[in-house]
Amino acid sequence: MLVLGVDPGTATTGYGVVRAVRPGEAALVECGVIRTKARDPLASRLKEIHDGIEELIARHKPSVLSVEAVFYAKNVRTTVVLGHARGVILLAGAQHDLHVHEIPPAEIKKAVAGTGAATKEQVQFMLTRLLRLKSIPTPSDAADGVAAALAYCMGAHLARLGAHAQPATSRNLTMGRRSV
């Protein structure tokens, strides 16, 4: 199973493609960012994000889209604009009939680092350990996309679905080698 994880943003949208080999084993396929120009109109930026996600879906053919769920920023405008970016990402997933899962940031952190209060650095460190990477995925937005995909693979979505299955944790997970 291939999972496309996305960390939405209007300036920088991070993504990670993770292959779930079998329960408790995953490998990083690709990660990166979709950048837009701050001076471009919002509609143009949203189109770029949508087109970028469409291109990733066409290239990798994932079965799942795991997106960081909305969080409430101190600035209402930031929250609303982020919602627009999430909307075009969710639309791309729906247009390709992917299983779309939204996972709150705290649940992603908990799945990957063992605590919902983990720092970005702790999550990045655990990504390198769990996926047996030689270096941290960069930039940090890409690492957040990888974390969203890996959290799905580790079962973070099961809690949202109300499933009674015991998801894997970062402590008992043996991850596979990186494949590129």
N, C-alpha and C positions, 0 to 999 in steps of 0.2 A: 504494500500500500504506500502510495506517495502522498505526502501532506505538504500543502503550501501554507506557510505561516506568514501573517502580515501584521506589521506594526504601522497603523495608519498615521499619516501626516500630510499636510498640504505642501510643505517645503521638501520634506524627505519622508518617503514611505519605505520602511525596511521590509525585506522579505527573506525567507529561508525555505528551502525545499529539503524535506527530510524523508528518507525512505525507512518505513517501519519494516524491518526484515522479518521479525517474528516477535511475539510478546517479550518485552524487555531488551530488545535489540534494535538499534536504529543507526542510520548513517547519514551524514550531511552530503547532499548532492550539490547544492549551490546556494549562495546567499549574496545579497547585495542591496542596493537601494534604487529607488526611482526618484530622481530629483526634478523639481520644477523651479521655474524662475519666479522670484518674489514679485517682480514688476509686471508679470503677466496677469491678465484678468482671472478671477477665480474660476470661471467656466472653462477657460483654456487649461488651467492647471488640473482641474478635475478630469478633463478629457485625457490629458497626459497620463494621469494615474490610472484611469480606466484602461487606456490602451496598453500601458505597461503590464498591468495585471493580466489582460487578455493575452498578451504575447507570452507571458510566463506559463499561463494555462495551456496555450497551444503547444509550446515547446516541451513541457514536462508531462502534461496530461495527468495532473493529480486527481485523486478521487475525493479529497477533503480539502476544504479551505478553512483554516483556523485563524480567526481574526481577534486581535485584542479588543475586548469590549469597551464601550464608552466609559470614560471616567469624567468626573466633574472638576474642571480646572477652576482656579480662582477667577479667571477672566471669562465671563459668559461668552464673549465673542469667540475666544479660542475654542471653547466647547462646541459652539455651533458650527464653526468652520471645520473642526475635526469631524463632526458628524457628517458633513458633506463628503469628506474624503472617505469615511467609512461606508457611506451610502453607495458610492460608485464601485468600491471594492466588493461589497456584498452583491451588488447588481451583476458584476462580472461573474462571480461565482454562481449565482442563480441562472444566468444565461447559459452556463455550461453544465447545468444540472449537477453541480458539486454538492456534497454534503457540507453545509456551511455551519460552523460552530463559532460562537462568540465566547471567549473566555476572559473573565475579568483579570486585570493586571496582577492582583494579589494571588489569584489561583495559579497563574502562570509562574510567578515567582515561587510559590509553594511547591508546585510540581517539580520545578527544576532545581531549586536551591534548598528546599525543605522548610522554608518560612515565607509567609506572605509579605513580610517586612524586609526581605532581602534587598540589598543595594544593587545597582546596576553592575558593579564590579563583582559582587558575589555570584550573580546570575552568569556573567561572562566567564568567570572562573569555572563554574560548574558545567557550563556548555563545553569547555575545552576538555574537562575530565570525562563527562558522560559520552561525548562523541569522539573522544580520543584524538583531539585536534592538536596540531603543533602550535597553533597560535589562536588568539581570540578572534572571532569573526568581527570584522570592522567594516564600516563605522558602527557605533553602538546601535543605531537604528536597525542595521542588518542583524546584529546579535539578538535584538528584541524580536525580529521576525522569526529567527531560528528558534528562539525560546517558545514562541507561540506554537510553532509546528511540533516541537519536542513535547510540550505540555500536552498536546492532543494525544501524541503517541504514548505518553505515560499515563493516560487515563484521566486527565483533568476534566475532560468533557463528561465523564460518567456521573460526576456529582451533579452537574447541571441537568442531566437527563433523569436524575433520580434513580439511577441504577444502583443495585446493591453489591455489585462486584467490587472487589478490593483493587484499586488502581496501584500500579507500581509506584514506588517512591525513588528519589535519587539515591537513597541508602541501599536499596536492594536491587538496583538495576545494573545489569551488565550490558554495556552498549557495544555495538560493532565498530569496526574500523571505518574511517572516513573514505567515502568513494566519491570521486570527482569525474 
